[in-house]
């Protein structure tokens, strides 16, 4: 079944009667995309131990997924709008399936990183398709509820993926962590084939390969700079060159998109402070979430000494909190207003980061849960209104592009959370460890500096007393790094709270009407350009025909 041409005013009569089954398939697909990131966090200490991977290599294995994902979202969203969102969703599921199987058979960290990048390619086709199909399937009165359910899936993925991966890692090899979502992939693909309606934009949009290339290179350069800075130095020429390249290329991307008649990402949407603030706040929310997941999974296993399965069980409250809070977010937002709801959420995130600074090398698990509770509740509280704000600022015919913007802010935030918070923690870890490196042989010092897992392996080979002292020092150094990263998180969250309170990311109907009007105006301009290009001779031919008819009539 094909959907009617999207106009943003889908009636109950036009709505697909199977839309809630369609939503189930879309949520399964989102479960795969979100779980693809969170599942690997549980496997990081195992990969570090079994493959001798450094902290920088582990960050690249995690960030490769988000980097490719974020860099291609604008392109894949536009392709879904143009050629069909259902086909884009199925294509992404197939790519993700192949990459997951190949990753499970990889024998070194480089192969895993490449497979993760291919998974990011598949996810880039999946995620914008899910939200753009949702917007075009549900009428306006049901859309907020559907988006809340869609957003809740993130919390479900945060619970189920790491738990199953932790069990698999306890019984099988490290590659089993990549097979967790293979059965879900199969079910989602079959469900998409039979239940998801076809839809596309009524206005064909030209591809923008240069814009895609600029976005990938710009974001990639920034992430590269953040990840490599702890190893090469924050003021090293290669680090500064990476940051400069990222800013210059992203500036060129903005100028190029403003120049095009049919931009991949319409920069004019950012003139609305609600849209731009909503996008920026969404980025900070995911920066917080993925930075915390990266550090917490290693803290549980390498500092507190839990197994992968034990870590997964103890991280279940993260998903539970999001599942409890998210369904109440629309009601909470309607009562307080989007600006207050999001600001309260950001303050809650800041308070959670503050509690993370109180954790030590021997803290009980309940203190970790106490720190996670306000942080994850704040993320859940802020996520839904910002998603609705971003999607309401674009016309439904460009839902793929709007979804891509929403997803890109998430994945750029995830990449930066891994890169920025991970790099800050790694830099502090290396600095705090310097005074104790004389305890280990010179040949082993680089491995100890590279990661906490490497330091603990070296400590196990030292004499008992010396090894215990060095292991305790390394664990304290990692905890110091986590504290510094949390302080940066506090500053970012409080800044976001002030900005979102001043410019509320609410659903602005007037702006949506303006966006629709702008879309129609641009379509009329394109139509005039086509007429000028294809029919320049028509006025002259019409005049000759009229002259001939007049002469014939006179004769």
C-alpha positions as CSV (number, residue, x, y, z in Angstrom):
1,X,0.0,0.0,0.0
2,X,1.3,3.4,-0.9
3,X,0.7,6.5,1.2
4,X,-0.9,9.6,-0.3
5,X,1.3,12.4,-1.2
6,X,2.5,14.0,2.1
7,X,1.2,17.4,2.8
8,X,1.6,17.5,6.6
9,X,-2.3,17.3,7.0
10,X,-2.9,13.5,6.9
11,X,-6.5,12.8,8.0
12,X,-7.8,9.9,10.0
13,X,-9.4,8.5,6.8
14,X,-6.1,8.6,4.9
15,X,-4.1,7.1,7.7
16,X,-3.0,3.5,7.2
17,X,-5.1,1.1,9.4
18,X,-1.9,-1.0,10.0
19,X,0.0,2.1,11.2
20,X,0.6,0.6,14.7
21,X,2.0,-2.6,13.3
22,X,4.1,-0.4,11.1
23,X,5.3,1.4,14.2
24,X,6.3,-1.9,15.7
25,X,8.5,-2.7,12.7
26,X,10.0,0.8,12.8
27,X,10.8,0.4,16.5
28,X,12.5,-3.0,15.9
29,X,14.6,-1.3,13.2
30,X,15.5,1.5,15.6
31,X,16.3,-1.1,18.3
32,X,19.0,-2.4,15.9
33,X,20.5,1.0,15.2
34,X,20.6,2.1,18.8
35,X,21.7,-1.3,20.1
36,X,24.5,-1.4,17.6
37,X,26.3,1.3,19.6
38,X,25.4,0.4,23.2
39,X,26.2,-3.3,22.8
40,X,29.8,-2.7,21.9
41,X,30.4,-0.7,25.1
42,X,30.1,-3.9,27.1
43,X,32.6,-5.7,24.9
44,X,35.3,-2.9,25.1
45,X,37.3,-4.4,28.0
46,X,37.1,-7.9,26.4
47,X,38.4,-6.5,23.1
48,X,41.1,-4.6,24.9
49,X,42.3,-7.7,26.6
50,X,41.9,-10.3,23.8
51,X,43.1,-8.1,20.9
52,X,45.6,-5.9,22.8
53,X,43.7,-2.8,21.7
54,X,44.7,0.7,23.0
55,X,42.2,3.2,24.3
56,X,42.5,5.2,21.1
57,X,41.7,2.0,19.0
58,X,38.7,1.3,21.2
59,X,37.4,4.8,20.7
60,X,37.8,4.4,17.0
61,X,35.9,1.1,17.0
62,X,33.0,2.8,18.7
63,X,33.2,6.1,16.9
64,X,33.6,4.6,13.3
65,X,29.9,3.6,13.5
66,X,28.6,7.0,14.6
67,X,31.0,8.8,12.2
68,X,29.8,7.1,9.1
69,X,26.3,7.2,10.4
70,X,26.3,10.9,11.0
71,X,28.2,11.8,7.9
72,X,25.8,10.0,5.5
73,X,22.5,10.8,7.2
74,X,21.7,13.9,5.1
75,X,22.4,11.9,1.9
76,X,20.4,8.8,2.9
77,X,17.5,10.9,4.2
78,X,17.3,12.7,0.8
79,X,17.6,9.4,-1.1
80,X,14.8,7.9,0.9
81,X,12.6,10.9,0.2
82,X,13.4,10.7,-3.5
83,X,13.4,6.9,-4.3
84,X,11.3,5.5,-1.5
85,X,11.6,5.2,2.3
86,X,10.6,1.6,2.5
87,X,13.3,0.5,0.1
88,X,15.9,2.6,1.9
89,X,14.9,0.9,5.2
90,X,15.2,-2.6,3.7
91,X,18.5,-1.8,2.1
92,X,19.9,-0.6,5.4
93,X,18.7,-3.7,7.2
94,X,20.5,-5.9,4.7
95,X,23.8,-4.0,4.9
96,X,23.6,-4.1,8.7
97,X,23.1,-7.9,8.6
98,X,26.1,-8.6,6.4
99,X,28.4,-6.2,8.4
100,X,27.3,-7.9,11.8
101,X,28.2,-11.3,10.5
102,X,31.6,-10.2,9.2
103,X,32.4,-8.4,12.4
104,X,31.7,-11.6,14.4
105,X,34.5,-13.3,12.4
106,X,37.0,-10.5,12.6
107,X,40.4,-11.3,14.2
108,X,41.8,-7.9,15.0
109,X,40.6,-4.5,16.1
110,X,41.2,-2.9,12.6
111,X,38.8,-5.4,10.9
112,X,36.2,-4.7,13.6
113,X,36.5,-1.0,13.1
114,X,36.0,-1.4,9.3
115,X,32.9,-3.6,9.9
116,X,31.6,-1.1,12.4
117,X,31.9,1.6,9.7
118,X,29.8,-0.6,7.3
119,X,27.2,-1.0,10.1
120,X,27.1,2.8,10.3
121,X,26.3,2.9,6.5
122,X,23.4,0.5,7.1
123,X,22.2,2.5,10.1
124,X,22.3,5.7,8.0
125,X,19.7,4.2,5.7
126,X,17.6,2.7,8.5
127,X,17.2,5.5,11.1
128,X,15.9,8.5,8.9
129,X,13.6,6.1,7.2
130,X,12.0,5.1,10.5
131,X,11.1,8.6,11.6
132,X,10.1,9.9,8.1
133,X,7.8,6.9,7.6
134,X,6.3,7.5,11.1
135,X,5.6,11.2,10.3
136,X,3.9,10.2,7.0
137,X,1.9,7.3,8.5
138,X,0.4,8.9,11.6
139,X,-2.1,11.8,11.6
140,X,-1.2,14.8,13.6
141,X,-3.3,13.9,16.6
142,X,-1.4,10.6,17.1
143,X,2.0,11.7,16.0
144,X,3.2,12.9,19.4
145,X,2.3,9.6,21.0
146,X,4.0,7.6,18.2
147,X,7.2,9.7,18.5
148,X,7.2,9.1,22.3
149,X,7.0,5.3,21.7
150,X,9.7,5.6,19.0
151,X,12.0,7.5,21.4
152,X,11.4,5.0,24.2
153,X,12.9,2.3,22.0
154,X,16.3,3.9,22.7
155,X,15.9,2.9,26.3
156,X,14.8,-0.6,25.4
157,X,17.9,-1.0,23.3
158,X,20.0,0.2,26.1
159,X,18.6,-2.6,28.3
160,X,18.3,-5.6,26.0
161,X,21.4,-5.3,23.9
162,X,24.1,-5.0,26.6
163,X,22.4,-7.7,28.7
164,X,22.3,-10.3,25.9
165,X,25.8,-9.3,24.8
166,X,27.1,-9.6,28.3
167,X,25.7,-13.1,28.6
168,X,27.2,-14.1,25.2
169,X,30.6,-12.7,26.1
170,X,30.5,-14.8,29.3
171,X,29.9,-18.0,27.3
172,X,31.4,-17.5,23.8
173,X,34.1,-15.5,22.0
174,X,34.1,-11.7,21.6
175,X,32.6,-11.9,18.1
176,X,29.3,-13.2,19.6
177,X,28.5,-9.6,20.7
178,X,28.0,-8.7,17.1
179,X,25.4,-11.4,16.5
180,X,23.0,-10.3,19.2
181,X,20.7,-8.4,16.8
182,X,20.9,-10.8,13.8
183,X,17.5,-12.5,14.7
184,X,15.9,-9.0,15.2
185,X,17.3,-8.0,11.8
186,X,15.6,-10.9,10.1
187,X,12.2,-10.2,11.8
188,X,12.4,-6.5,11.0
189,X,13.2,-7.2,7.3
190,X,10.3,-9.5,6.9
191,X,8.0,-7.2,8.8
192,X,9.0,-4.3,6.7
193,X,8.3,-6.3,3.5
194,X,4.7,-7.0,4.5
195,X,3.6,-4.2,6.8
196,X,5.4,-1.0,6.0
197,X,3.7,1.2,3.3
198,X,5.7,2.8,0.5
199,X,6.1,6.6,0.6
200,X,8.3,9.2,-1.0
201,X,8.4,12.9,-1.5
202,X,6.1,14.2,-4.3
203,X,9.0,16.5,-5.3
204,X,12.0,14.8,-6.7
205,X,15.2,16.2,-5.3
206,X,18.5,16.1,-7.1
207,X,21.4,14.3,-5.4
208,X,24.1,16.3,-3.7
209,X,27.4,14.3,-3.8
210,X,29.6,17.3,-3.0
211,X,27.5,18.2,0.0
212,X,27.7,14.6,1.3
213,X,31.5,14.5,0.8
214,X,31.9,17.9,2.7
215,X,29.7,16.7,5.6
216,X,31.6,13.4,6.0
217,X,35.1,15.0,5.7
218,X,34.2,17.9,8.1
219,X,32.7,15.7,10.8
220,X,35.3,13.1,10.4
221,X,38.2,15.6,10.8
222,X,36.7,16.9,14.1
223,X,36.2,13.4,15.5
224,X,39.7,12.4,14.4
225,X,41.2,15.4,16.2
226,X,39.3,14.6,19.5
227,X,40.2,10.9,19.5
228,X,43.9,11.3,18.6
229,X,44.6,14.3,20.8
230,X,45.3,12.4,24.0
231,X,48.0,10.3,22.2
232,X,49.5,12.9,19.9
233,X,48.9,16.0,22.1
234,X,46.2,18.6,22.1
235,X,48.5,21.2,20.6
236,X,50.3,18.9,18.2
237,X,50.4,20.0,14.6
238,X,48.3,17.0,13.4
239,X,45.6,17.7,16.1
240,X,45.4,21.4,15.3
241,X,45.3,20.6,11.6
242,X,42.4,18.1,12.1
243,X,40.4,20.7,14.0
244,X,41.1,23.4,11.4
245,X,40.2,21.1,8.6
246,X,36.9,20.2,10.3
247,X,35.9,23.8,10.8
248,X,36.9,24.9,7.3
249,X,35.2,22.0,5.5
250,X,32.0,22.4,7.6
251,X,31.9,26.1,6.8
252,X,32.3,25.2,3.1
253,X,29.4,22.7,3.5
254,X,27.2,25.5,4.9
255,X,28.0,27.9,2.1
256,X,27.5,25.2,-0.5
257,X,24.1,24.2,0.9
258,X,23.0,27.9,1.0
259,X,24.1,28.2,-2.7
260,X,22.0,25.3,-4.0
261,X,18.4,25.6,-5.1
262,X,17.7,22.1,-3.7
263,X,19.9,21.8,-0.6
264,X,20.5,18.4,1.1
265,X,20.1,20.3,4.4
266,X,18.2,23.6,4.1
267,X,20.2,25.9,6.3
268,X,17.3,28.4,6.4
269,X,15.6,26.2,9.0
270,X,18.3,27.3,11.4
271,X,17.0,30.9,11.3
272,X,14.3,29.6,13.7
273,X,16.0,29.6,17.1
274,X,13.7,26.8,18.2
275,X,14.9,24.5,15.4
276,X,18.6,25.4,15.9
277,X,18.5,25.2,19.7
278,X,16.6,22.0,19.6
279,X,19.2,20.5,17.3
280,X,22.1,21.7,19.5
281,X,20.5,20.5,22.7
282,X,19.8,17.1,21.1
283,X,23.5,16.9,20.3
284,X,24.5,17.7,23.9
285,X,22.0,15.1,25.2
286,X,23.6,12.3,23.2
287,X,27.1,13.6,24.0
288,X,26.2,13.0,27.6
289,X,24.6,9.6,27.1
290,X,27.2,8.0,25.0
291,X,30.1,9.5,26.9
292,X,28.7,8.1,30.1
293,X,28.1,4.7,28.6
294,X,31.6,4.5,27.3
295,X,33.2,5.3,30.6
296,X,30.7,3.5,32.9
297,X,31.0,0.1,31.1
298,X,34.8,0.2,31.6
299,X,34.4,1.5,35.2
300,X,32.2,-1.4,36.2
301,X,34.5,-4.0,34.6
302,X,38.0,-2.7,35.1
303,X,37.7,-0.7,38.3
304,X,34.9,-2.5,40.2
305,X,35.8,-5.9,38.8
306,X,32.4,-7.1,37.4
307,X,32.1,-9.5,34.5
308,X,30.5,-8.4,31.2
309,X,27.2,-10.1,32.2
310,X,27.4,-8.6,35.7
311,X,28.0,-5.2,34.2
312,X,25.0,-5.5,31.9
313,X,22.8,-6.5,34.8
314,X,23.9,-3.5,36.9
315,X,23.4,-1.1,34.0
316,X,19.8,-2.2,33.5
317,X,18.5,0.7,35.6
318,X,19.7,3.0,32.8
319,X,17.0,1.6,30.5
320,X,14.5,1.2,33.3
321,X,14.6,4.9,34.1
322,X,14.2,6.0,30.5
323,X,11.3,3.6,30.1
324,X,9.5,5.0,33.1
325,X,10.1,8.7,32.4
326,X,9.6,8.8,28.6
327,X,5.9,8.0,28.4
328,X,5.1,10.9,30.8
329,X,7.2,13.4,28.9
330,X,4.4,14.7,26.5
331,X,2.1,15.3,29.5
332,X,5.0,17.0,31.5
333,X,5.9,19.1,28.5
334,X,2.3,20.2,27.9
335,X,2.0,21.3,31.6
336,X,5.3,23.1,32.0
337,X,6.0,24.2,28.4
338,X,8.8,22.8,26.3
339,X,11.4,25.3,27.4
340,X,10.9,24.5,31.1
341,X,10.7,20.8,30.5
342,X,13.9,20.7,28.5
343,X,15.7,23.0,30.9
344,X,14.7,20.8,33.9
345,X,16.0,17.8,31.9
346,X,19.3,19.5,31.3
347,X,19.7,20.5,34.9
348,X,19.0,16.9,35.9
349,X,21.7,15.8,33.5
350,X,24.1,18.2,35.2
351,X,23.2,16.9,38.6
352,X,23.9,13.3,37.4
353,X,27.3,14.4,36.2
354,X,28.0,16.0,39.5
355,X,27.2,12.7,41.3
356,X,29.6,10.9,38.9
357,X,32.4,13.1,40.4
358,X,31.7,11.5,43.8
359,X,32.5,7.9,42.6
360,X,35.7,6.3,43.7
361,X,37.6,3.1,43.1
362,X,35.7,1.2,45.7
363,X,32.2,2.9,45.5
364,X,29.2,0.6,46.1
365,X,26.9,-0.1,43.1
366,X,24.1,1.9,44.6
367,X,26.1,5.1,44.3
368,X,26.5,4.4,40.6
369,X,22.8,4.0,40.3
370,X,22.2,7.2,42.2
371,X,24.4,9.0,39.7
372,X,22.7,7.4,36.7
373,X,19.1,8.1,37.8
374,X,19.0,11.9,37.4
375,X,21.2,11.8,34.3
376,X,19.1,9.3,32.4
377,X,15.8,10.8,33.6
378,X,17.0,14.2,32.2
379,X,17.9,12.6,28.9
380,X,14.5,11.0,28.6
381,X,12.8,14.3,29.6
382,X,14.6,16.4,27.0
383,X,14.6,14.0,24.1
384,X,10.9,13.8,23.0
385,X,10.1,17.6,22.9
386,X,13.3,18.3,21.0
387,X,12.5,15.5,18.4
388,X,9.0,16.9,18.0
389,X,10.4,20.5,17.6
390,X,12.9,19.5,14.9
391,X,10.3,17.5,12.9
392,X,7.6,20.2,13.2
393,X,9.9,22.7,11.6
394,X,10.1,21.0,8.2
395,X,7.3,20.2,5.8
396,X,6.2,16.5,5.7
397,X,7.3,16.2,2.1
398,X,10.9,16.7,3.4
399,X,10.4,14.4,6.4
400,X,13.5,12.4,5.4
401,X,15.6,15.5,5.5
402,X,14.1,16.5,8.9
403,X,14.6,13.0,10.2
404,X,18.2,13.1,9.0
405,X,18.8,16.3,10.9
406,X,17.3,14.8,14.0
407,X,19.4,11.7,13.7
408,X,22.5,13.6,12.7
409,X,22.4,15.6,15.8
410,X,22.1,12.4,17.8
411,X,25.0,10.7,16.1
412,X,27.3,13.7,16.0
413,X,26.5,14.0,19.7
414,X,27.3,10.3,20.2
415,X,30.6,10.7,18.2
416,X,31.6,13.8,20.1
417,X,30.6,12.2,23.4
418,X,32.9,9.3,22.7
419,X,35.6,11.5,21.3
420,X,35.4,14.5,23.7
421,X,34.6,12.9,27.0
422,X,36.6,9.8,26.2
423,X,39.6,11.9,25.2
424,X,39.4,14.1,28.3
425,X,39.3,11.0,30.5
426,X,42.1,9.4,28.6
427,X,44.3,12.6,28.8
428,X,43.7,12.8,32.6
429,X,44.4,9.0,33.0
430,X,47.7,9.4,31.2
431,X,48.7,12.4,33.2
432,X,47.7,10.8,36.6
433,X,49.7,7.7,35.8
434,X,53.0,9.4,35.0
435,X,54.3,9.3,38.5
436,X,53.9,5.5,38.8
437,X,55.3,4.4,35.5
438,X,58.7,3.8,37.1
439,X,57.2,0.8,38.7
440,X,56.9,-1.1,35.4
441,X,59.6,-2.1,32.9
442,X,60.3,0.6,30.2
443,X,59.1,-1.7,27.4
444,X,55.6,-2.0,29.0
445,X,55.0,1.6,29.8
446,X,53.4,2.5,26.5
447,X,50.9,-0.3,26.9
448,X,50.1,0.9,30.4
449,X,49.5,4.4,29.1
450,X,47.4,3.2,26.2
451,X,44.5,1.8,28.3
452,X,43.5,0.8,31.8
453,X,43.0,-2.8,30.6
454,X,46.7,-2.8,29.4
455,X,47.8,-1.4,32.8
456,X,46.0,-4.2,34.6
457,X,47.5,-6.9,32.4
458,X,51.0,-5.5,33.2
459,X,50.2,-5.3,36.9
460,X,49.2,-9.0,36.9
461,X,52.7,-9.9,35.7
462,X,54.5,-7.9,38.3
463,X,55.4,-9.2,41.9
464,X,52.2,-9.3,44.0
465,X,52.8,-6.2,46.1
466,X,54.2,-4.1,43.3
467,X,51.4,-5.3,41.0
468,X,48.6,-4.5,43.4
469,X,50.0,-1.0,44.0
470,X,50.3,-0.3,40.3
471,X,46.8,-1.6,39.6
472,X,45.3,0.6,42.3
473,X,47.1,3.6,40.9
474,X,45.9,2.9,37.4
475,X,42.3,2.4,38.6
476,X,42.5,5.7,40.5
477,X,43.9,7.4,37.4
478,X,41.0,6.2,35.3
479,X,38.6,7.4,38.0
480,X,40.3,10.8,37.9
481,X,39.8,11.0,34.2
482,X,36.1,10.1,34.6
483,X,35.7,12.9,37.1
484,X,37.3,15.5,34.8
485,X,35.0,14.3,31.9
486,X,32.0,14.7,34.3
487,X,33.0,18.3,35.1
488,X,33.0,19.2,31.4
489,X,29.6,17.5,31.1
490,X,28.2,19.7,34.0
491,X,29.3,22.8,32.2
492,X,27.8,21.8,28.9
493,X,24.5,20.7,30.4
494,X,24.1,23.9,32.4
495,X,24.9,26.0,29.3
496,X,22.3,24.0,27.4
497,X,19.7,24.5,30.2
498,X,20.1,28.3,30.0
499,X,19.9,28.4,26.2
500,X,16.9,26.1,25.9
501,X,15.0,28.1,28.6
502,X,15.7,31.3,26.7
503,X,14.8,29.8,23.3
504,X,12.2,27.1,23.9
505,X,12.4,24.2,21.5
506,X,8.6,24.0,21.2
507,X,6.5,22.9,18.3
508,X,6.0,26.1,16.4
509,X,3.0,25.9,14.1
510,X,3.6,29.3,12.5
511,X,7.1,28.3,11.6
512,X,5.9,25.0,10.1
513,X,3.4,27.0,8.0
514,X,6.3,29.3,6.9
515,X,8.4,26.2,6.1
516,X,5.6,24.8,4.0
517,X,5.2,28.2,2.2
518,X,8.9,28.3,1.6
519,X,8.8,24.8,0.1
520,X,6.0,25.7,-2.2
521,X,7.8,28.9,-3.3
522,X,10.9,27.0,-4.1
523,X,8.9,24.5,-6.1
524,X,7.3,27.3,-8.1
525,X,10.8,28.7,-8.7
526,X,12.0,25.4,-9.9
527,X,9.0,25.0,-12.2
528,X,9.7,28.4,-13.7
529,X,13.3,27.5,-14.3
530,X,12.3,24.3,-16.0
531,X,9.9,26.2,-18.2
532,X,12.5,28.7,-19.1
533,X,15.0,25.9,-19.9
534,X,12.6,23.6,-21.9
535,X,10.3,26.1,-23.6
536,X,12.3,29.2,-24.6
537,X,11.1,28.9,-28.3
538,X,7.4,28.5,-27.4
539,X,6.5,32.2,-27.3
540,X,8.1,32.8,-30.7
541,X,6.3,29.7,-32.1
542,X,3.0,30.9,-30.7
543,X,3.4,34.3,-32.3
544,X,4.2,32.8,-35.7
545,X,1.1,30.5,-35.4
546,X,-1.1,33.5,-34.5
547,X,0.2,35.6,-37.4
548,X,-0.4,32.7,-39.8
549,X,-3.9,32.2,-38.6
550,X,-4.7,35.9,-38.9
551,X,-3.3,36.1,-42.4
552,X,-5.3,33.0,-43.4
553,X,-8.5,34.5,-42.0
554,X,-8.0,37.8,-43.9
555,X,-7.4,35.9,-47.1
